[in-house]
Amino acid sequence: MSTLHDFDGTILDETNLILGEGPTYDPATDTAWWFSILACELHELVLSSGVKRVHPLPAMGSVLGRIDADRQIIATENGLYLREIASGKMTLVTPIEAGRSDTRSNDGRIHPSGALWVGTMSKHDVSGAGAIYHVLRGEVTVIVPKISIPNGICFSPDGTVGYWVDSMVNHYMRVPLDPATGMPTGEPQIFSDESGHAGVVDGSVCDANGTIYNARWEAGEVHVYQPDGRKTDIYKVPAMQATCPAFIGANADRLLVTSAWQGLSEAQRKQDSLAGATFELGIKVNGVFDAPYAI
């Protein structure tokens, strides 16, 4: 039986994004980054100063990885762009589904090896139109074909286990990985069958103990799973469509959560007034930072 906790956190940013997603954090600059996917925007918040900037993107972006102090990698509907942090200059370096106008990138994360897992999905709710890709030093490999809504991508801290979900099915999956490359070494198995429960499995992060924090779309919650699949805690979020968490702070001991108002009626938006805002959950966690992307 999991323990339910009321929200005891703070609002980091009140901006009501249509689809806030893909948060990450750079400890070198104390900066949180996340996307407004449908608006083609990258949001930047320096936590220590509260300074906020919004950067336009040339395409819908959803995943950001640090390369080094000067550069980032961004997964978009066209593929991977290299972004120069100081100037904001974007250069397409690894096309992925670049010839398709019907799909876009969605959830993803950098494996401890430096490889990127990134999922794609239909822009028009077509079932099975997407895939999950493994990208390492520019080499692109399909690892999960014909997926509808890829989410929940995260990795055990030693890189030996990967997690993902098709949110249309709501079976949270786990698969053994080669820790040196992030490539699967066996068949995926069901980690947690959430198909009979309220809400949809969305974005996730995995901490230093292998504990998974998962944002629950349509439930306004973050669910906490142990490595054996037990769900031990549920934390309320003051927006029903919670989308993705990220470890933040110098010690990765805080948790940021993005949200969205996509699909809500005007009446629902009035009732869910913080839909699309970005929160700090207000709990102590034992997080780890994503590895830099290997180019």
C-alpha positions, 0 to 999 in steps of 0.5 A: 500500500502506497502512502499519499502525500499532500503537496508541500512544495512551491511554484517555480514558474507560474507560466501556463504552458500548453505542454510543459515537458522535458525538464533537466538541470545543469549543476554547473550554472544552477539552471533548470531547462524545460520545453513548451513543446507545441510553442517551439520554446526552450525555457531557462530558469536560474534557480539561485537568482530567479532569472527566467529566459525563453528561447525560440526553437526552429522546431518542436523540441522535447529533450535536452542534454548537456554536452559541455560548458558551451553546448547542448543537444536538443531532440526535436521533430526533425532530429538532434540539434547542437545548440550553442548556449551563449548564442542560441545557435542551433545546428541539425547534426543527426536527422531522425524522422526528418522527412516525416511531418506527421511525427515529433519527438517526445520523452527521452533521457541520456543514459550513463554511457552518454547515449540518448534514448528518444521517443517519437509519436504522431502529431495526430494521435495515430496509434503506433506511429512512433518509435524509441531510438538509441543514439550514440555518437551520431549512430541511430538505432530503433530499439522500440518500434511502432510505439504510440506515446513513448514516455517514462524513459529513465535508467538505473544509476549503474546503467544496467536497466532501462525503463519506458512506457507506451502511455496509450497502453500504460504498461511500464516496462523494464529491459536489461542494458549494456551499461557501456552503450545503453543498448538492450541485451534482452527482452523487455518485461512489465515492470508495473501494469498501470492499465487498470489505474487512474492516470497515465504514466508520463515522464520519469527519473531514477535516483541513486538508489534505483527509485523511480519518480514518475509524473502521472498525467490526468492524476496530478501526482508523482508516483514513487516505485522501488526497483522491485516494482513496488509503489511506495509513495504518491505525491500530489501536484497542483496540476492534473496533467503532471508531465515530467520530473527532474532532479535539481539543486547542487546535490540533486536532492530536490525535484522539479515537475512540469505540467500542461493544459493541453486538451483542457476545456476553458472550464477545466482550465479555470478549475485547474488554474495552475495547469502548465505551471512548473513546480518544486515538489518540496521533498528530499530526494537522492537524485543523480544528474544525467550524464553528458551526451557523447558526440 
